[in-house]
Amino acid sequence: MSFTNKKLIRTIITLILVFVVLVLIFYPKLKPLFQSGEVPQGSAFAGAMVGGGQPLFASGYIISPTQMNELIYTTGSLIPDEEVELSFETSGKVVGIYFSEGTRVEKGTLLAKINDRPLQAQLLKLKAQLKLTKEREFRQQQLLERDAISQESYDQVATELQSLEADIQLVEARISETELRAPFDGIVGLRMISEGAFATTQTKIVRLVKVKPLKVEFSIPERYAGEVTPGFPITFELDGIPQIFNANVYAVDPKVDMITRTINVRAIYPNLNEELKPGRFASVRALLSQIDNAVSIPTQALIPEMDGEKVFIYKNGKAHQVRVTTGLRTESHIQIREGLNFGDTLLTTAILQLRQSIPVQLDTLVTNQPNESDAL
């Protein structure tokens, strides 16, 4: 290696060492300026940050009072107040069907009947025996009062009378099992059997549905378990019906579903005109809380940091960072509890380029409207 090359290498190494020493000397002084953004105007560093001394273009958002609503949007289903598939309590041949499909029936209405002729004959026989036994018991009582018979003889007749009365009640109960009656007011559906068929206790005869009132069944996230309680008002909508319906929660499942992490809730809707049918899909909305005159900002303007959250506001042609305390969060806005006031101009764009006291020029200025802000 020649003497010239060795000299060149030594020169390069010397320059590198000098550069490293300068960096170590000046870095502690420059570091706070870079972190705060307060780079001296006109310096090479300032020019690099804002495009050679030019102001940063950003959008402004004037904060004004807003109403914020915390809402739950979920889906549910309309279910009948009562619903049952009716069957006979005993087996036999169907001898009568006394309802028309799709009609309204009242509680206790006879809907169908199976053959009960053997039971009716048995009942007639027992009633005939009952009449004779009652007369015998009456005569025995008269004799007992005159001490003409013993107490034991009278007790035998009285026991026979009670046994006959119990047998009659048993036969009458069996006869009632041959009758299918409506357990509540409602509308019968389509019958599943014809007259003359043999029915068992497993044979479905017809479905009875009570549609006034209706129940709205839906689920909510587990974190709202303590807020939705019986009496809580909700609204729901149905496809094809341009109307909002009101209902009130009447029951909340006491257990959280471990798979979906939700809680099942049921609300009641009067359905006085029976205009709604059970089984329909419903879009449910529940208003949890409402805040009037709230300070709210767009979500994209909030800057999260390790020690809290901050925003930048526009003041005197420059950006100024402000520490804030947040509250209610919605899909598009966040409530600010501390740090901002009505009338402040919030910077909503160029968030990554903003620094403390950096020159800013507003390209657009938006004033938020005091309309309702929907939540998740």
Buried (B, 14 or more C-beta within 10 A) or exposed (E): EEEEEEEEEEEEEEEEEEEEEEEEEEEEEEEEBEEEBBBEEEEEEBBEBBEEEEBBBBBBBBBBEBBBBBBBEBEBBBBBBBBBEBBBEBBBEBBEBBBEEEEBBEEEBEBBBBBBEEBEEBBEEBEEBBEEBEEBBEEBEEEBEEEEBEEEEBEEBBEBBEEBBEBBEEBEEBBEBBBBBBEBBBBBBEBBBEEEEEBEEEBEBBBBBBBBBBBBBBBBBBEBBEEBEEEBEBBBBBEEEEEEBEBBBBEBBEEBEEEEEBBBBBBBBEBEEEEBEBEBEBBBBBBBEEBEEBBBBBEEBBBEEEEEBBBBBBEEEBBBBBEBEBBBBBEEBBBBEEBBEEEBBBBBBBBEBBBBBBBBEBEEEEEBEBEBBBBE
